[in-house]
Amino acid sequence: MSYDIKIDGIKTHGKHGVYDFEKIENQLFLIDLHIILNNNTVVDDQIETTINYADYVERVEELVATSSFNLIETLAKYLYENLVDAKINKLIITVHKPNTALSKKTKDISVTYSG
């Protein structure tokens, strides 16, 4: 048994991409978190025994806004490394970059990183 928590479509802005203009102006990124808690994490009906969803949303917003990477692959790994903790058995992060040079030909570009 496990608790699977999904926080989808965290709207945030950052300066990530290989092109110079992508490092100058903020772009929209949508971040999905799939968090699988350790089986023994939630022991009662207290928020201290689980994770605080609002904290994770705020941390994602801050991490995306205060970093800059060429690749969204690197951003996904960076988010993982800064969000995983002892309560989490598995963390899956998907970084969506909806507004790319390929936007006229694709609905979305995304990368998923997990561990």
Jmol script that loads the backbone (N, CA, C; Angstrom):
load data "model"
ATOM      1  N   MET A   1       0.839  -1.177   0.000  1.00  0.00           N
ATOM      2  CA  MET A   1       0.000   0.000   0.000  1.00  0.00           C
ATOM      3  C   MET A   1       0.882   1.237   0.000  1.00  0.00           C
ATOM      4  N   SER A   2       0.380   2.264  -0.633  1.00  0.00           N
ATOM      5  CA  SER A   2       1.121   3.526  -0.640  1.00  0.00           C
ATOM      6  C   SER A   2       0.159   4.680  -0.844  1.00  0.00           C
ATOM      7  N   TYR A   3       0.647   5.858  -0.531  1.00  0.00           N
ATOM      8  CA  TYR A   3      -0.082   7.087  -0.820  1.00  0.00           C
ATOM      9  C   TYR A   3       0.549   7.720  -2.038  1.00  0.00           C
ATOM     10  N   ASP A   4      -0.233   7.891  -3.089  1.00  0.00           N
ATOM     11  CA  ASP A   4       0.230   8.544  -4.306  1.00  0.00           C
ATOM     12  C   ASP A   4      -0.397   9.927  -4.374  1.00  0.00           C
ATOM     13  N   ILE A   5       0.437  10.927  -4.351  1.00  0.00           N
ATOM     14  CA  ILE A   5      -0.032  12.309  -4.383  1.00  0.00           C
ATOM     15  C   ILE A   5       0.365  12.909  -5.720  1.00  0.00           C
ATOM     16  N   LYS A   6      -0.578  13.532  -6.392  1.00  0.00           N
ATOM     17  CA  LYS A   6      -0.286  14.188  -7.669  1.00  0.00           C
ATOM     18  C   LYS A   6      -0.635  15.666  -7.570  1.00  0.00           C
ATOM     19  N   ILE A   7       0.326  16.470  -7.944  1.00  0.00           N
ATOM     20  CA  ILE A   7       0.116  17.914  -8.036  1.00  0.00           C
ATOM     21  C   ILE A   7       0.462  18.261  -9.475  1.00  0.00           C
ATOM     22  N   ASP A   8      -0.536  18.515 -10.279  1.00  0.00           N
ATOM     23  CA  ASP A   8      -0.332  18.708 -11.716  1.00  0.00           C
ATOM     24  C   ASP A   8      -0.473  20.159 -12.141  1.00  0.00           C
ATOM     25  N   GLY A   9       0.374  20.533 -13.087  1.00  0.00           N
ATOM     26  CA  GLY A   9       0.247  21.830 -13.739  1.00  0.00           C
ATOM     27  C   GLY A   9       0.621  23.021 -12.878  1.00  0.00           C
ATOM     28  N   ILE A  10       1.646  22.883 -12.051  1.00  0.00           N
ATOM     29  CA  ILE A  10       2.103  24.035 -11.268  1.00  0.00           C
ATOM     30  C   ILE A  10       2.602  25.083 -12.260  1.00  0.00           C
ATOM     31  N   LYS A  11       1.947  26.233 -12.276  1.00  0.00           N
ATOM     32  CA  LYS A  11       2.297  27.297 -13.222  1.00  0.00           C
ATOM     33  C   LYS A  11       3.418  28.142 -12.645  1.00  0.00           C
ATOM     34  N   THR A  12       4.523  28.187 -13.366  1.00  0.00           N
ATOM     35  CA  THR A  12       5.660  28.963 -12.916  1.00  0.00           C
ATOM     36  C   THR A  12       6.408  29.516 -14.116  1.00  0.00           C
ATOM     37  N   HIS A  13       7.283  30.453 -13.866  1.00  0.00           N
ATOM     38  CA  HIS A  13       8.022  31.092 -14.946  1.00  0.00           C
ATOM     39  C   HIS A  13       9.506  31.060 -14.653  1.00  0.00           C
ATOM     40  N   GLY A  14      10.281  30.896 -15.713  1.00  0.00           N
ATOM     41  CA  GLY A  14      11.725  30.853 -15.559  1.00  0.00           C
ATOM     42  C   GLY A  14      12.429  31.128 -16.868  1.00  0.00           C
ATOM     43  N   LYS A  15      13.735  31.113 -16.797  1.00  0.00           N
ATOM     44  CA  LYS A  15      14.587  31.421 -17.954  1.00  0.00           C
ATOM     45  C   LYS A  15      15.447  30.207 -18.277  1.00  0.00           C
ATOM     46  N   HIS A  16      14.839  29.244 -18.967  1.00  0.00           N
ATOM     47  CA  HIS A  16      15.509  27.998 -19.289  1.00  0.00           C
ATOM     48  C   HIS A  16      15.412  27.744 -20.791  1.00  0.00           C
ATOM     49  N   GLY A  17      16.533  27.417 -21.399  1.00  0.00           N
ATOM     50  CA  GLY A  17      16.556  27.103 -22.821  1.00  0.00           C
ATOM     51  C   GLY A  17      17.931  27.341 -23.400  1.00  0.00           C
ATOM     52  N   VAL A  18      18.146  26.824 -24.595  1.00  0.00           N
ATOM     53  CA  VAL A  18      19.470  26.932 -25.228  1.00  0.00           C
ATOM     54  C   VAL A  18      19.667  28.242 -25.983  1.00  0.00           C
ATOM     55  N   TYR A  19      18.592  28.922 -26.316  1.00  0.00           N
ATOM     56  CA  TYR A  19      18.704  30.157 -27.090  1.00  0.00           C
ATOM     57  C   TYR A  19      18.848  31.364 -26.164  1.00  0.00           C
ATOM     58  N   ASP A  20      19.582  32.367 -26.619  1.00  0.00           N
ATOM     59  CA  ASP A  20      19.826  33.564 -25.809  1.00  0.00           C
ATOM     60  C   ASP A  20      18.526  34.225 -25.349  1.00  0.00           C
ATOM     61  N   PHE A  21      17.548  34.333 -26.239  1.00  0.00           N
ATOM     62  CA  PHE A  21      16.301  35.007 -25.873  1.00  0.00           C
ATOM     63  C   PHE A  21      15.562  34.261 -24.764  1.00  0.00           C
ATOM     64  N   GLU A  22      15.795  32.953 -24.634  1.00  0.00           N
ATOM     65  CA  GLU A  22      15.139  32.173 -23.588  1.00  0.00           C
ATOM     66  C   GLU A  22      15.729  32.466 -22.202  1.00  0.00           C
ATOM     67  N   LYS A  23      16.915  33.028 -22.189  1.00  0.00           N
ATOM     68  CA  LYS A  23      17.567  33.370 -20.929  1.00  0.00           C
ATOM     69  C   LYS A  23      17.294  34.821 -20.518  1.00  0.00           C
ATOM     70  N   ILE A  24      16.655  35.566 -21.404  1.00  0.00           N
ATOM     71  CA  ILE A  24      16.371  36.982 -21.131  1.00  0.00           C
ATOM     72  C   ILE A  24      14.955  37.171 -20.585  1.00  0.00           C
ATOM     73  N   GLU A  25      13.989  36.539 -21.237  1.00  0.00           N
ATOM     74  CA  GLU A  25      12.593  36.733 -20.846  1.00  0.00           C
ATOM     75  C   GLU A  25      12.031  35.479 -20.178  1.00  0.00           C
ATOM     76  N   ASN A  26      11.243  35.692 -19.134  1.00  0.00           N
ATOM     77  CA  ASN A  26      10.592  34.568 -18.468  1.00  0.00           C
ATOM     78  C   ASN A  26       9.659  33.841 -19.419  1.00  0.00           C
ATOM     79  N   GLN A  27       9.636  32.528 -19.282  1.00  0.00           N
ATOM     80  CA  GLN A  27       8.750  31.684 -20.069  1.00  0.00           C
ATOM     81  C   GLN A  27       7.887  30.862 -19.116  1.00  0.00           C
ATOM     82  N   LEU A  28       6.757  30.427 -19.616  1.00  0.00           N
ATOM     83  CA  LEU A  28       5.860  29.588 -18.833  1.00  0.00           C
ATOM     84  C   LEU A  28       6.380  28.152 -18.797  1.00  0.00           C
ATOM     85  N   PHE A  29       6.378  27.583 -17.600  1.00  0.00           N
ATOM     86  CA  PHE A  29       6.655  26.167 -17.406  1.00  0.00           C
ATOM     87  C   PHE A  29       5.542  25.600 -16.549  1.00  0.00           C
ATOM     88  N   LEU A  30       5.126  24.396 -16.865  1.00  0.00           N
ATOM     89  CA  LEU A  30       4.126  23.685 -16.069  1.00  0.00           C
ATOM     90  C   LEU A  30       4.822  22.461 -15.489  1.00  0.00           C
ATOM     91  N   ILE A  31       4.718  22.306 -14.183  1.00  0.00           N
ATOM     92  CA  ILE A  31       5.423  21.236 -13.504  1.00  0.00           C
ATOM     93  C   ILE A  31       4.407  20.286 -12.870  1.00  0.00           C
ATOM     94  N   ASP A  32       4.582  18.990 -13.130  1.00  0.00           N
ATOM     95  CA  ASP A  32       3.759  17.954 -12.508  1.00  0.00           C
ATOM     96  C   ASP A  32       4.612  17.199 -11.504  1.00  0.00           C
ATOM     97  N   LEU A  33       4.067  16.995 -10.316  1.00  0.00           N
ATOM     98  CA  LEU A  33       4.723  16.192  -9.299  1.00  0.00           C
ATOM     99  C   LEU A  33       3.867  14.965  -9.021  1.00  0.00           C
ATOM    100  N   HIS A  34       4.498  13.811  -9.021  1.00  0.00           N
ATOM    101  CA  HIS A  34       3.846  12.574  -8.589  1.00  0.00           C
ATOM    102  C   HIS A  34       4.706  12.062  -7.448  1.00  0.00           C
ATOM    103  N   ILE A  35       4.149  12.117  -6.258  1.00  0.00           N
ATOM    104  CA  ILE A  35       4.882  11.801  -5.043  1.00  0.00           C
ATOM    105  C   ILE A  35       4.294  10.542  -4.433  1.00  0.00           C
ATOM    106  N   ILE A  36       5.132   9.531  -4.266  1.00  0.00           N
ATOM    107  CA  ILE A  36       4.706   8.297  -3.613  1.00  0.00           C
ATOM    108  C   ILE A  36       5.384   8.271  -2.249  1.00  0.00           C
ATOM    109  N   LEU A  37       4.561   8.372  -1.224  1.00  0.00           N
ATOM    110  CA  LEU A  37       5.083   8.429   0.138  1.00  0.00           C
ATOM    111  C   LEU A  37       5.488   7.042   0.631  1.00  0.00           C
ATOM    112  N   ASN A  38       6.446   7.015   1.547  1.00  0.00           N
ATOM    113  CA  ASN A  38       6.788   5.770   2.227  1.00  0.00           C
ATOM    114  C   ASN A  38       5.551   5.249   2.940  1.00  0.00           C
ATOM    115  N   ASN A  39       5.415   3.948   3.011  1.00  0.00           N
ATOM    116  CA  ASN A  39       4.219   3.325   3.588  1.00  0.00           C
ATOM    117  C   ASN A  39       3.938   3.762   5.017  1.00  0.00           C
ATOM    118  N   ASN A  40       4.963   3.995   5.800  1.00  0.00           N
ATOM    119  CA  ASN A  40       4.770   4.321   7.217  1.00  0.00           C
ATOM    120  C   ASN A  40       4.747   5.825   7.486  1.00  0.00           C
ATOM    121  N   THR A  41       4.632   6.643   6.445  1.00  0.00           N
ATOM    122  CA  THR A  41       4.690   8.095   6.632  1.00  0.00           C
ATOM    123  C   THR A  41       3.439   8.647   7.299  1.00  0.00           C
ATOM    124  N   VAL A  42       2.287   8.357   6.764  1.00  0.00           N
ATOM    125  CA  VAL A  42       1.037   8.909   7.296  1.00  0.00           C
ATOM    126  C   VAL A  42       0.535   7.975   8.392  1.00  0.00           C
ATOM    127  N   VAL A  43       0.757   8.380   9.638  1.00  0.00           N
ATOM    128  CA  VAL A  43       0.380   7.519  10.763  1.00  0.00           C
ATOM    129  C   VAL A  43      -0.864   8.006  11.489  1.00  0.00           C
ATOM    130  N   ASP A  44      -1.260   9.249  11.240  1.00  0.00           N
ATOM    131  CA  ASP A  44      -2.477   9.772  11.846  1.00  0.00           C
ATOM    132  C   ASP A  44      -3.014  10.896  10.959  1.00  0.00           C
ATOM    133  N   ASP A  45      -3.963  11.599  11.437  1.00  0.00           N
ATOM    134  CA  ASP A  45      -4.640  12.625  10.648  1.00  0.00           C
ATOM    135  C   ASP A  45      -4.012  14.003  10.862  1.00  0.00           C
ATOM    136  N   GLN A  46      -2.689  14.042  10.938  1.00  0.00           N
ATOM    137  CA  GLN A  46      -1.966  15.294  11.160  1.00  0.00           C
ATOM    138  C   GLN A  46      -1.090  15.613   9.954  1.00  0.00           C
ATOM    139  N   ILE A  47      -1.070  16.868   9.549  1.00  0.00           N
ATOM    140  CA  ILE A  47      -0.291  17.275   8.376  1.00  0.00           C
ATOM    141  C   ILE A  47       1.206  17.007   8.548  1.00  0.00           C
ATOM    142  N   GLU A  48       1.669  16.983   9.771  1.00  0.00           N
ATOM    143  CA  GLU A  48       3.096  16.744  10.016  1.00  0.00           C
ATOM    144  C   GLU A  48       3.547  15.358   9.572  1.00  0.00           C
ATOM    145  N   THR A  49       2.612  14.415   9.435  1.00  0.00           N
ATOM    146  CA  THR A  49       2.989  13.057   9.035  1.00  0.00           C
ATOM    147  C   THR A  49       2.947  12.845   7.525  1.00  0.00           C
ATOM    148  N   THR A  50       2.565  13.856   6.805  1.00  0.00           N
ATOM    149  CA  THR A  50       2.540  13.766   5.343  1.00  0.00           C
ATOM    150  C   THR A  50       3.361  14.931   4.799  1.00  0.00           C
ATOM    151  N   ILE A  51       3.113  15.324   3.572  1.00  0.00           N
ATOM    152  CA  ILE A  51       3.772  16.500   3.020  1.00  0.00           C
ATOM    153  C   ILE A  51       2.748  17.616   2.893  1.00  0.00           C
ATOM    154  N   ASN A  52       3.215  18.839   2.945  1.00  0.00           N
ATOM    155  CA  ASN A  52       2.348  19.997   2.785  1.00  0.00           C
ATOM    156  C   ASN A  52       2.362  20.390   1.307  1.00  0.00           C
ATOM    157  N   TYR A  53       1.243  20.228   0.636  1.00  0.00           N
ATOM    158  CA  TYR A  53       1.167  20.488  -0.806  1.00  0.00           C
ATOM    159  C   TYR A  53       1.555  21.921  -1.150  1.00  0.00           C
ATOM    160  N   ALA A  54       1.102  22.863  -0.334  1.00  0.00           N
ATOM    161  CA  ALA A  54       1.406  24.274  -0.597  1.00  0.00           C
ATOM    162  C   ALA A  54       2.910  24.526  -0.550  1.00  0.00           C
ATOM    163  N   ASP A  55       3.602  23.872   0.383  1.00  0.00           N
ATOM    164  CA  ASP A  55       5.060  24.024   0.455  1.00  0.00           C
ATOM    165  C   ASP A  55       5.726  23.543  -0.823  1.00  0.00           C
ATOM    166  N   TYR A  56       5.255  22.438  -1.366  1.00  0.00           N
ATOM    167  CA  TYR A  56       5.850  21.907  -2.593  1.00  0.00           C
ATOM    168  C   TYR A  56       5.589  22.827  -3.785  1.00  0.00           C
ATOM    169  N   VAL A  57       4.397  23.378  -3.871  1.00  0.00           N
ATOM    170  CA  VAL A  57       4.092  24.316  -4.964  1.00  0.00           C
ATOM    171  C   VAL A  57       5.005  25.538  -4.869  1.00  0.00           C
ATOM    172  N   GLU A  58       5.133  26.094  -3.677  1.00  0.00           N
ATOM    173  CA  GLU A  58       5.979  27.275  -3.487  1.00  0.00           C
ATOM    174  C   GLU A  58       7.449  26.971  -3.786  1.00  0.00           C
ATOM    175  N   ARG A  59       7.917  25.804  -3.364  1.00  0.00           N
ATOM    176  CA  ARG A  59       9.312  25.437  -3.631  1.00  0.00           C
ATOM    177  C   ARG A  59       9.565  25.279  -5.124  1.00  0.00           C
ATOM    178  N   VAL A  60       8.639  24.678  -5.845  1.00  0.00           N
ATOM    179  CA  VAL A  60       8.780  24.536  -7.298  1.00  0.00           C
ATOM    180  C   VAL A  60       8.845  25.911  -7.947  1.00  0.00           C
ATOM    181  N   GLU A  61       7.936  26.789  -7.563  1.00  0.00           N
ATOM    182  CA  GLU A  61       7.938  28.148  -8.124  1.00  0.00           C
ATOM    183  C   GLU A  61       9.283  28.828  -7.905  1.00  0.00           C
ATOM    184  N   GLU A  62       9.794  28.741  -6.694  1.00  0.00           N
ATOM    185  CA  GLU A  62      11.062  29.384  -6.366  1.00  0.00           C
ATOM    186  C   GLU A  62      12.232  28.755  -7.123  1.00  0.00           C
ATOM    187  N   LEU A  63      12.291  27.438  -7.175  1.00  0.00           N
ATOM    188  CA  LEU A  63      13.402  26.749  -7.841  1.00  0.00           C
ATOM    189  C   LEU A  63      13.444  27.045  -9.333  1.00  0.00           C
ATOM    190  N   VAL A  64      12.288  27.069  -9.984  1.00  0.00           N
ATOM    191  CA  VAL A  64      12.244  27.364 -11.423  1.00  0.00           C
ATOM    192  C   VAL A  64      12.639  28.813 -11.683  1.00  0.00           C
ATOM    193  N   ALA A  65      12.174  29.718 -10.836  1.00  0.00           N
ATOM    194  CA  ALA A  65      12.421  31.153 -11.042  1.00  0.00           C
ATOM    195  C   ALA A  65      13.852  31.568 -10.730  1.00  0.00           C
ATOM    196  N   THR A  66      14.519  30.868  -9.835  1.00  0.00           N
ATOM    197  CA  THR A  66      15.843  31.321  -9.388  1.00  0.00           C
ATOM    198  C   THR A  66      17.002  30.522  -9.983  1.00  0.00           C
ATOM    199  N   SER A  67      16.714  29.681 -10.951  1.00  0.00           N
ATOM    200  CA  SER A  67      17.766  28.923 -11.620  1.00  0.00           C
ATOM    201  C   SER A  67      17.674  29.173 -13.122  1.00  0.00           C
ATOM    202  N   SER A  68      18.692  28.741 -13.852  1.00  0.00           N
ATOM    203  CA  SER A  68      18.667  28.858 -15.306  1.00  0.00           C
ATOM    204  C   SER A  68      19.493  27.721 -15.898  1.00  0.00           C
ATOM    205  N   PHE A  69      18.858  26.935 -16.756  1.00  0.00           N
ATOM    206  CA  PHE A  69      19.517  25.795 -17.398  1.00  0.00           C
ATOM    207  C   PHE A  69      19.254  25.821 -18.894  1.00  0.00           C
ATOM    208  N   ASN A  70      20.172  25.259 -19.653  1.00  0.00           N
ATOM    209  CA  ASN A  70      19.963  25.113 -21.090  1.00  0.00           C
ATOM    210  C   ASN A  70      18.871  24.090 -21.381  1.00  0.00           C
ATOM    211  N   LEU A  71      18.875  22.999 -20.637  1.00  0.00           N
ATOM    212  CA  LEU A  71      17.983  21.873 -20.916  1.00  0.00           C
ATOM    213  C   LEU A  71      16.906  21.723 -19.847  1.00  0.00           C
ATOM    214  N   ILE A  72      15.697  21.389 -20.290  1.00  0.00           N
ATOM    215  CA  ILE A  72      14.658  21.104 -19.302  1.00  0.00           C
ATOM    216  C   ILE A  72      14.930  19.748 -18.634  1.00  0.00           C
ATOM    217  N   GLU A  73      15.745  18.919 -19.260  1.00  0.00           N
ATOM    218  CA  GLU A  73      16.180  17.690 -18.617  1.00  0.00           C
ATOM    219  C   GLU A  73      16.947  18.013 -17.329  1.00  0.00           C
ATOM    220  N   THR A  74      17.836  19.002 -17.412  1.00  0.00           N
ATOM    221  CA  THR A  74      18.624  19.420 -16.251  1.00  0.00           C
ATOM    222  C   THR A  74      17.721  20.064 -15.203  1.00  0.00           C
ATOM    223  N   LEU A  75      16.755  20.858 -15.647  1.00  0.00           N
ATOM    224  CA  LEU A  75      15.802  21.469 -14.714  1.00  0.00           C
ATOM    225  C   LEU A  75      15.018  20.393 -13.978  1.00  0.00           C
ATOM    226  N   ALA A  76      14.557  19.370 -14.670  1.00  0.00           N
ATOM    227  CA  ALA A  76      13.792  18.297 -14.034  1.00  0.00           C
ATOM    228  C   ALA A  76      14.624  17.591 -12.960  1.00  0.00           C
ATOM    229  N   LYS A  77      15.882  17.294 -13.268  1.00  0.00           N
ATOM    230  CA  LYS A  77      16.760  16.636 -12.290  1.00  0.00           C
ATOM    231  C   LYS A  77      17.032  17.559 -11.095  1.00  0.00           C
ATOM    232  N   TYR A  78      17.235  18.834 -11.356  1.00  0.00           N
ATOM    233  CA  TYR A  78      17.470  19.829 -10.301  1.00  0.00           C
ATOM    234  C   TYR A  78      16.266  19.898  -9.358  1.00  0.00           C
ATOM    235  N   LEU A  79      15.062  19.917  -9.916  1.00  0.00           N
ATOM    236  CA  LEU A  79      13.858  19.930  -9.092  1.00  0.00           C
ATOM    237  C   LEU A  79      13.799  18.670  -8.231  1.00  0.00           C
ATOM    238  N   TYR A  80      14.061  17.538  -8.843  1.00  0.00           N
ATOM    239  CA  TYR A  80      14.052  16.277  -8.103  1.00  0.00           C
ATOM    240  C   TYR A  80      15.010  16.340  -6.911  1.00  0.00           C
ATOM    241  N   GLU A  81      16.240  16.732  -7.174  1.00  0.00           N
ATOM    242  CA  GLU A  81      17.267  16.758  -6.132  1.00  0.00           C
ATOM    243  C   GLU A  81      16.912  17.700  -4.982  1.00  0.00           C
ATOM    244  N   ASN A  82      16.139  18.731  -5.268  1.00  0.00           N
ATOM    245  CA  ASN A  82      15.780  19.709  -4.251  1.00  0.00           C
ATOM    246  C   ASN A  82      14.429  19.452  -3.587  1.00  0.00           C
ATOM    247  N   LEU A  83      13.678  18.476  -4.076  1.00  0.00           N
ATOM    248  CA  LEU A  83      12.357  18.197  -3.509  1.00  0.00           C
ATOM    249  C   LEU A  83      12.278  16.859  -2.785  1.00  0.00           C
ATOM    250  N   VAL A  84      13.095  15.905  -3.156  1.00  0.00           N
ATOM    251  CA  VAL A  84      13.017  14.581  -2.546  1.00  0.00           C
ATOM    252  C   VAL A  84      13.443  14.667  -1.077  1.00  0.00           C
ATOM    253  N   ASP A  85      12.762  13.910  -0.234  1.00  0.00           N
ATOM    254  CA  ASP A  85      13.151  13.855   1.178  1.00  0.00           C
ATOM    255  C   ASP A  85      12.802  12.484   1.756  1.00  0.00           C
ATOM    256  N   ALA A  86      13.036  12.311   3.037  1.00  0.00           N
ATOM    257  CA  ALA A  86      12.911  11.005   3.688  1.00  0.00           C
ATOM    258  C   ALA A  86      11.487  10.446   3.674  1.00  0.00           C
ATOM    259  N   LYS A  87      10.494  11.285   3.575  1.00  0.00           N
ATOM    260  CA  LYS A  87       9.107  10.807   3.558  1.00  0.00           C
ATOM    261  C   LYS A  87       8.717  10.208   2.207  1.00  0.00           C
ATOM    262  N   ILE A  88       9.519  10.487   1.183  1.00  0.00           N
ATOM    263  CA  ILE A  88       9.163  10.117  -0.187  1.00  0.00           C
ATOM    264  C   ILE A  88       9.863   8.824  -0.598  1.00  0.00           C
ATOM    265  N   ASN A  89       9.058   7.861  -1.045  1.00  0.00           N
ATOM    266  CA  ASN A  89       9.582   6.610  -1.571  1.00  0.00           C
ATOM    267  C   ASN A  89       9.975   6.764  -3.038  1.00  0.00           C
ATOM    268  N   LYS A  90       9.163   7.493  -3.798  1.00  0.00           N
ATOM    269  CA  LYS A  90       9.442   7.735  -5.216  1.00  0.00           C
ATOM    270  C   LYS A  90       8.896   9.100  -5.590  1.00  0.00           C
ATOM    271  N   LEU A  91       9.665   9.817  -6.408  1.00  0.00           N
ATOM    272  CA  LEU A  91       9.258  11.135  -6.881  1.00  0.00           C
ATOM    273  C   LEU A  91       9.411  11.172  -8.390  1.00  0.00           C
ATOM    274  N   ILE A  92       8.357  11.548  -9.055  1.00  0.00           N
ATOM    275  CA  ILE A  92       8.357  11.663 -10.512  1.00  0.00           C
ATOM    276  C   ILE A  92       8.014  13.104 -10.853  1.00  0.00           C
ATOM    277  N   ILE A  93       8.890  13.744 -11.603  1.00  0.00           N
ATOM    278  CA  ILE A  93       8.704  15.152 -11.963  1.00  0.00           C
ATOM    279  C   ILE A  93       8.635  15.276 -13.472  1.00  0.00           C
ATOM    280  N   THR A  94       7.615  15.966 -13.960  1.00  0.00           N
ATOM    281  CA  THR A  94       7.512  16.262 -15.380  1.00  0.00           C
ATOM    282  C   THR A  94       7.537  17.766 -15.568  1.00  0.00           C
ATOM    283  N   VAL A  95       8.447  18.223 -16.412  1.00  0.00           N
ATOM    284  CA  VAL A  95       8.571  19.640 -16.757  1.00  0.00           C
ATOM    285  C   VAL A  95       7.992  19.813 -18.149  1.00  0.00           C
ATOM    286  N   HIS A  96       6.961  20.639 -18.246  1.00  0.00           N
ATOM    287  CA  HIS A  96       6.344  20.960 -19.539  1.00  0.00           C
ATOM    288  C   HIS A  96       6.796  22.355 -19.952  1.00  0.00           C
ATOM    289  N   LYS A  97       7.182  22.476 -21.200  1.00  0.00           N
ATOM    290  CA  LYS A  97       7.514  23.790 -21.761  1.00  0.00           C
ATOM    291  C   LYS A  97       6.592  23.973 -22.970  1.00  0.00           C
ATOM    292  N   PRO A  98       5.416  24.559 -22.726  1.00  0.00           N
ATOM    293  CA  PRO A  98       4.401  24.608 -23.783  1.00  0.00           C
ATOM    294  C   PRO A  98       4.694  25.588 -24.923  1.00  0.00           C
ATOM    295  N   ASN A  99       5.463  26.619 -24.653  1.00  0.00           N
ATOM    296  CA  ASN A  99       5.699  27.648 -25.674  1.00  0.00           C
ATOM    297  C   ASN A  99       7.137  27.574 -26.180  1.00  0.00           C
ATOM    298  N   THR A 100       7.359  26.697 -27.141  1.00  0.00           N
ATOM    299  CA  THR A 100       8.693  26.530 -27.716  1.00  0.00           C
ATOM    300  C   THR A 100       8.670  26.913 -29.191  1.00  0.00           C
ATOM    301  N   ALA A 101       9.827  26.825 -29.817  1.00  0.00           N
ATOM    302  CA  ALA A 101       9.904  27.081 -31.260  1.00  0.00           C
ATOM    303  C   ALA A 101       9.073  26.067 -32.043  1.00  0.00           C
ATOM    304  N   LEU A 102       8.728  24.959 -31.422  1.00  0.00           N
ATOM    305  CA  LEU A 102       7.927  23.922 -32.079  1.00  0.00           C
ATOM    306  C   LEU A 102       6.435  24.019 -31.760  1.00  0.00           C
ATOM    307  N   SER A 103       6.021  25.086 -31.110  1.00  0.00           N
ATOM    308  CA  SER A 103       4.624  25.222 -30.669  1.00  0.00           C
ATOM    309  C   SER A 103       3.606  25.138 -31.802  1.00  0.00           C
ATOM    310  N   LYS A 104       3.989  25.541 -32.990  1.00  0.00           N
ATOM    311  CA  LYS A 104       3.045  25.468 -34.112  1.00  0.00           C
ATOM    312  C   LYS A 104       2.874  24.040 -34.614  1.00  0.00           C
ATOM    313  N   LYS A 105       3.805  23.173 -34.237  1.00  0.00           N
ATOM    314  CA  LYS A 105       3.766  21.795 -34.709  1.00  0.00           C
ATOM    315  C   LYS A 105       3.484  20.789 -33.597  1.00  0.00           C
ATOM    316  N   THR A 106       3.554  21.240 -32.335  1.00  0.00           N
ATOM    317  CA  THR A 106       3.345  20.329 -31.213  1.00  0.00           C
ATOM    318  C   THR A 106       2.413  20.953 -30.179  1.00  0.00           C
ATOM    319  N   LYS A 107       1.786  20.111 -29.420  1.00  0.00           N
ATOM    320  CA  LYS A 107       0.934  20.577 -28.323  1.00  0.00           C
ATOM    321  C   LYS A 107       1.774  20.926 -27.103  1.00  0.00           C
ATOM    322  N   ASP A 108       2.854  20.153 -26.896  1.00  0.00           N
ATOM    323  CA  ASP A 108       3.629  20.304 -25.676  1.00  0.00           C
ATOM    324  C   ASP A 108       4.969  19.611 -25.855  1.00  0.00           C
ATOM    325  N   ILE A 109       5.970  20.115 -25.162  1.00  0.00           N
ATOM    326  CA  ILE A 109       7.271  19.460 -25.033  1.00  0.00           C
ATOM    327  C   ILE A 109       7.463  19.232 -23.540  1.00  0.00           C
ATOM    328  N   SER A 110       7.795  18.002 -23.147  1.00  0.00           N
ATOM    329  CA  SER A 110       7.984  17.736 -21.728  1.00  0.00           C
ATOM    330  C   SER A 110       9.086  16.702 -21.514  1.00  0.00           C
ATOM    331  N   VAL A 111       9.624  16.724 -20.308  1.00  0.00           N
ATOM    332  CA  VAL A 111      10.627  15.766 -19.877  1.00  0.00           C
ATOM    333  C   VAL A 111      10.218  15.263 -18.503  1.00  0.00           C
ATOM    334  N   THR A 112      10.333  13.968 -18.286  1.00  0.00           N
ATOM    335  CA  THR A 112      10.028  13.370 -16.988  1.00  0.00           C
ATOM    336  C   THR A 112      11.296  12.786 -16.395  1.00  0.00           C
ATOM    337  N   TYR A 113      11.507  13.073 -15.108  1.00  0.00           N
ATOM    338  CA  TYR A 113      12.648  12.549 -14.365  1.00  0.00           C
ATOM    339  C   TYR A 113      12.110  11.896 -13.103  1.00  0.00           C
ATOM    340  N   SER A 114      12.612  10.709 -12.771  1.00  0.00           N
ATOM    341  CA  SER A 114      12.110  10.031 -11.582  1.00  0.00           C
ATOM    342  C   SER A 114      13.213   9.285 -10.860  1.00  0.00           C
ATOM    343  N   GLY A 115      12.929   9.000  -9.624  1.00  0.00           N
ATOM    344  CA  GLY A 115      13.875   8.229  -8.828  1.00  0.00           C
ATOM    345  C   GLY A 115      13.219   7.758  -7.553  1.00  0.00           C
TER     346      GLY A 115
END
end "model"
wireframe off; spacefill off
backbone 0.3
color backbone group
